[in-house]
Amino acid sequence: MTIPVIDLHEDVTTHYLLHGAGQPLGPLDLDLPGREADIPKWSRGGVRVVFASIFPGTPTLVRRGGGYDPGFLMRRSPESPFEHFRLTHVLAKQYGIKLIESGADAEEVIRSGGLGFVVHIEGADAIEYVDDLELLYRLGLRSLGLTWNYGNRWAASCYSKKDYGLTADGEELVREANRLGIIIDLAHASPNAALEAAEASRKPVIVSHAGVKAVKDHPRNVGDDVIEAVRKSGGVVGVSVAVSPFVGDSIEGALEHLMYLIDHFGPDVAAIGTDFHGLLGLPPVRGLEAVDKLPQLLGRLAEMGYNDSVIEAVAYRNALRVLRKVLG
């Protein structure tokens, strides 16, 4: 029997809005060779809930050093996130995907063997005023990343030249998310911003997709102090098992990150956040080239001696706990 999986991060709508983002493009219910995730692959991988990320970035050329390279700018344009929201609802309607609005919704999808999306925004750059959060909640938003790779008015990012942490506006945004029942995601946040947001939140926080800095030193990976703050909040750290710069170039590297979390912080903090559809040309992790390879990853945990209870916690129970506590 395939273990259910909650994947804390996939850029589903970006795949379509970037016309495939380098992968084969077609209807979501087609099992396209070379595509990292689609409905048949989610089914084979046991994936029942996907945090479907809305990425409000504009593809363009950005300054790097003395020149310009392909990248993204975070424009505060309402058209970009609106189109992501529209497309998320279109996909849900077209393919019978449940838009998760509560913990009970997630439980039902897992119990029935269906498929659900948790609507997530990757980078609060898309939000102009705190009051806007309630409008986005009504559109289905249930998870919010404070930053992407640029600092903003809410928080510093892991690539900010100065780690100014969580701003006063950012603290207000965290409180409003708590009130509404929106998960706060610390992926991409600076160390100070992550620690201060975890402290400010009265509900569990998550790191949806990253690696462990103690295993592989990378600006996007999180240190033990952040992991402990997330653990104390009742939250989870989703390991980006598919992102080679974060976890290494093979399935063994991804395993190291999960094992570190389990062995040093207990079985209740580790989760999975693949970042499929958001790799954008990065070399794949060998053995985890697509989402239907996740059962092999979980099988490797069993081979390493972890029991069924721990593996189920990593696969979905830890993330489900957060959905219940925050969404209600």
Legacy VTK file of the C-alpha trace (Angstrom):
# vtk DataFile Version 3.0
C-alpha trace
ASCII
DATASET POLYDATA
POINTS 328 float
0.000 0.000 0.000
1.353 3.430 -0.982
1.765 5.823 1.945
-0.138 9.120 1.481
2.048 12.188 0.980
1.502 15.887 1.604
3.890 17.883 -0.599
4.450 21.306 0.948
5.578 23.050 -2.236
5.015 22.715 -5.983
4.820 25.554 -8.517
1.821 24.125 -10.353
0.488 27.321 -11.919
3.971 28.604 -12.793
4.371 25.497 -14.954
1.510 26.734 -17.117
2.137 30.475 -16.941
5.771 29.947 -18.015
4.496 27.657 -20.798
6.002 24.535 -19.327
8.993 26.101 -17.566
11.288 23.860 -19.603
9.137 20.738 -19.269
6.638 19.123 -21.662
3.358 21.035 -21.561
-0.091 19.510 -21.751
-3.269 18.789 -19.799
-2.658 18.030 -16.133
-4.242 14.579 -16.377
-1.709 13.382 -18.984
1.285 11.364 -17.813
3.848 13.303 -19.827
7.367 11.813 -19.956
9.856 14.357 -18.647
7.280 16.336 -16.653
8.068 16.408 -12.942
4.493 16.216 -11.663
0.978 15.712 -12.986
-2.131 13.857 -11.864
-0.952 10.344 -12.875
2.427 10.902 -11.200
0.802 12.292 -8.038
-1.387 9.184 -7.975
1.554 6.776 -8.340
3.532 8.710 -5.742
0.704 8.649 -3.222
0.527 12.451 -3.192
-2.868 13.478 -1.851
-2.316 17.139 -0.902
-0.154 19.635 -2.791
0.666 23.124 -1.540
0.095 24.754 -4.942
2.334 27.790 -4.984
1.447 31.145 -6.501
4.773 32.726 -7.499
4.308 36.475 -8.174
7.584 36.894 -10.067
8.058 38.488 -13.481
10.504 36.613 -15.755
13.100 39.035 -17.114
16.817 39.845 -16.933
18.156 40.827 -13.501
21.417 42.453 -12.496
24.063 40.046 -11.224
27.542 41.420 -10.654
28.503 43.519 -13.652
25.904 42.146 -16.045
22.405 40.760 -16.440
21.201 37.162 -16.348
17.777 35.502 -16.687
15.805 35.713 -13.445
12.720 37.189 -11.821
11.650 40.541 -10.420
8.932 40.697 -7.775
6.539 43.283 -9.196
3.605 44.333 -7.047
1.141 43.871 -9.882
-2.352 42.533 -9.082
-2.643 40.897 -12.496
0.061 38.316 -11.810
-1.285 36.795 -8.560
-4.868 37.128 -9.827
-4.056 35.002 -12.873
-2.438 32.388 -10.628
-5.563 32.311 -8.454
-7.813 32.059 -11.509
-5.748 29.228 -12.947
-5.712 27.348 -9.618
-9.511 27.451 -9.542
-9.699 26.435 -13.212
-7.486 23.391 -12.615
-9.488 22.415 -9.537
-12.770 22.613 -11.443
-11.434 20.897 -14.575
-9.910 17.905 -12.786
-12.003 17.522 -9.630
-9.227 18.727 -7.303
-10.379 19.789 -3.847
-9.320 23.268 -2.730
-8.307 22.664 0.886
-9.839 25.236 3.231
-9.705 23.317 6.530
-7.957 20.469 8.248
-11.098 18.388 7.750
-10.835 18.940 3.981
-7.282 17.584 4.014
-8.284 14.590 6.122
-11.136 13.759 3.749
-8.901 13.935 0.668
-6.373 11.609 2.290
-9.075 9.216 3.488
-10.794 9.093 0.089
-7.614 8.785 -1.966
-8.408 12.005 -3.806
-6.296 15.063 -4.584
-6.340 18.489 -2.950
-4.562 21.828 -3.366
-3.606 24.138 -0.506
-3.311 27.567 -2.120
0.003 29.198 -1.192
1.692 32.489 -2.087
5.478 32.333 -2.360
6.556 35.801 -1.306
4.383 38.444 0.350
5.697 40.960 -2.197
2.315 40.376 -3.862
0.499 41.882 -0.853
0.261 45.659 -0.579
-1.787 46.051 2.602
-2.407 43.760 5.567
-6.158 44.071 4.957
-5.675 42.472 1.524
-4.947 39.176 3.263
-8.622 38.678 4.119
-9.605 39.143 0.466
-7.019 36.574 -0.589
-8.282 34.242 2.133
-11.707 34.419 0.542
-10.112 33.410 -2.768
-8.761 30.308 -1.054
-5.346 31.362 0.288
-4.286 29.164 3.216
-0.473 29.455 3.241
1.797 32.495 2.898
5.555 32.809 2.452
6.904 36.063 3.885
9.621 36.439 1.247
11.124 34.986 -1.871
14.774 35.719 -2.662
14.442 39.466 -2.147
13.825 41.336 1.079
10.570 43.269 1.200
8.568 45.495 3.538
7.555 42.466 5.602
10.847 40.633 6.166
14.445 40.137 5.068
15.213 37.223 2.789
18.026 34.676 2.947
19.767 36.677 0.203
19.289 40.148 1.735
22.592 42.003 2.105
21.483 43.070 5.596
19.443 40.754 7.791
16.903 43.218 9.184
14.610 40.407 10.315
10.838 40.729 10.593
9.581 44.313 10.264
6.780 45.863 12.294
4.531 45.497 9.238
5.638 41.883 8.962
4.661 41.216 12.563
1.213 42.658 11.848
0.948 40.414 8.780
1.805 37.354 10.891
-0.871 38.276 13.442
-3.484 38.720 10.714
-2.556 35.365 9.167
-2.964 33.769 12.608
-6.396 35.371 12.993
-7.627 34.192 9.616
-6.120 30.721 9.702
-3.334 31.086 7.132
-0.084 29.167 7.607
3.075 31.301 7.814
5.914 29.849 5.730
9.522 30.804 6.561
11.130 29.344 3.415
13.410 31.958 1.780
13.339 34.109 4.949
16.553 35.318 6.574
17.621 33.661 9.845
16.531 36.650 11.952
13.234 36.987 10.083
12.503 33.281 10.542
13.265 33.360 14.261
11.261 36.535 14.852
8.289 35.308 12.814
8.237 32.004 14.716
8.279 33.990 17.952
5.535 36.372 16.790
3.216 33.609 15.582
0.713 32.100 17.989
0.190 29.155 15.651
2.577 26.617 14.095
4.858 27.924 11.351
6.537 25.941 8.591
9.545 25.983 6.325
7.869 24.568 3.246
10.890 23.761 1.084
14.553 23.931 2.087
17.468 21.807 3.224
19.355 21.535 6.502
22.354 23.852 6.785
24.227 21.429 9.048
24.117 18.838 6.259
24.751 21.166 3.297
25.704 24.816 3.727
23.553 26.880 1.354
21.850 30.273 1.901
18.431 28.681 1.329
18.982 25.974 3.935
17.957 26.436 7.565
20.117 26.301 10.658
19.462 24.377 13.851
18.190 27.494 15.639
15.461 28.007 13.033
14.576 24.305 13.031
14.226 24.383 16.821
12.011 27.490 16.650
9.779 25.766 14.082
9.667 22.624 16.242
8.696 24.622 19.340
5.859 26.266 17.400
4.466 22.840 16.494
5.448 23.283 12.857
7.424 21.345 10.259
10.411 21.685 7.939
9.721 20.392 4.436
12.896 19.050 2.845
13.321 20.031 -0.806
14.203 16.484 -1.767
14.231 17.339 -5.490
16.495 20.435 -5.408
20.105 19.386 -5.936
21.758 22.654 -4.790
19.998 22.280 -1.427
20.249 18.544 -0.723
22.886 17.120 -3.066
22.754 15.353 -6.406
21.325 11.980 -5.323
18.565 10.398 -3.263
21.170 9.602 -0.591
21.697 13.333 -0.057
17.975 13.950 0.358
17.857 11.122 2.903
20.627 12.747 4.949
18.528 15.877 5.444
15.439 13.945 6.533
17.481 11.724 8.838
19.173 14.734 10.426
15.791 16.276 11.248
14.441 13.012 12.687
17.558 12.130 14.666
18.273 15.598 16.096
14.785 17.092 16.497
12.488 14.076 16.746
10.045 12.561 14.256
7.453 15.358 14.496
9.264 18.121 12.588
10.326 16.474 9.300
8.178 16.736 6.154
8.503 16.888 2.361
8.399 19.961 0.111
9.691 18.927 -3.310
9.625 22.265 -5.222
8.733 20.417 -8.419
7.832 22.715 -11.338
10.049 25.321 -9.683
13.452 23.810 -10.446
13.729 25.790 -13.708
16.679 24.045 -15.292
18.492 22.901 -12.150
20.041 19.428 -12.433
17.718 16.763 -11.013
18.369 14.740 -7.896
19.205 11.243 -9.140
16.442 8.875 -8.107
13.973 11.719 -7.480
13.472 13.102 -10.980
9.673 13.172 -10.649
7.076 13.112 -7.904
6.192 9.454 -8.515
9.634 8.537 -7.116
8.654 9.582 -3.566
7.740 5.995 -2.523
11.377 5.035 -3.200
12.508 7.792 -0.830
10.148 6.580 1.890
11.259 3.013 1.231
14.846 4.057 1.800
13.867 5.454 5.201
12.454 2.017 6.041
15.706 0.403 4.924
17.570 2.741 7.298
15.543 1.312 10.193
12.813 3.901 10.694
9.462 2.358 11.589
6.109 2.897 9.884
5.015 5.499 12.443
8.029 7.721 11.738
7.737 7.321 7.959
4.025 8.200 7.997
4.817 11.237 10.154
7.321 12.475 7.569
5.086 11.645 4.603
1.887 13.321 5.786
0.974 13.194 9.469
3.211 16.065 10.569
1.953 18.361 7.807
-1.639 17.284 8.469
-1.215 18.256 12.122
-0.224 21.775 11.050
-3.211 22.021 8.679
-5.555 21.030 11.496
-4.047 23.477 14.021
-3.823 26.502 11.713
-6.723 26.108 9.308
-9.063 24.657 11.890
LINES 1 329
328 0 1 2 3 4 5 6 7 8 9 10 11 12 13 14 15 16 17 18 19 20 21 22 23 24 25 26 27 28 29 30 31 32 33 34 35 36 37 38 39 40 41 42 43 44 45 46 47 48 49 50 51 52 53 54 55 56 57 58 59 60 61 62 63 64 65 66 67 68 69 70 71 72 73 74 75 76 77 78 79 80 81 82 83 84 85 86 87 88 89 90 91 92 93 94 95 96 97 98 99 100 101 102 103 104 105 106 107 108 109 110 111 112 113 114 115 116 117 118 119 120 121 122 123 124 125 126 127 128 129 130 131 132 133 134 135 136 137 138 139 140 141 142 143 144 145 146 147 148 149 150 151 152 153 154 155 156 157 158 159 160 161 162 163 164 165 166 167 168 169 170 171 172 173 174 175 176 177 178 179 180 181 182 183 184 185 186 187 188 189 190 191 192 193 194 195 196 197 198 199 200 201 202 203 204 205 206 207 208 209 210 211 212 213 214 215 216 217 218 219 220 221 222 223 224 225 226 227 228 229 230 231 232 233 234 235 236 237 238 239 240 241 242 243 244 245 246 247 248 249 250 251 252 253 254 255 256 257 258 259 260 261 262 263 264 265 266 267 268 269 270 271 272 273 274 275 276 277 278 279 280 281 282 283 284 285 286 287 288 289 290 291 292 293 294 295 296 297 298 299 300 301 302 303 304 305 306 307 308 309 310 311 312 313 314 315 316 317 318 319 320 321 322 323 324 325 326 327
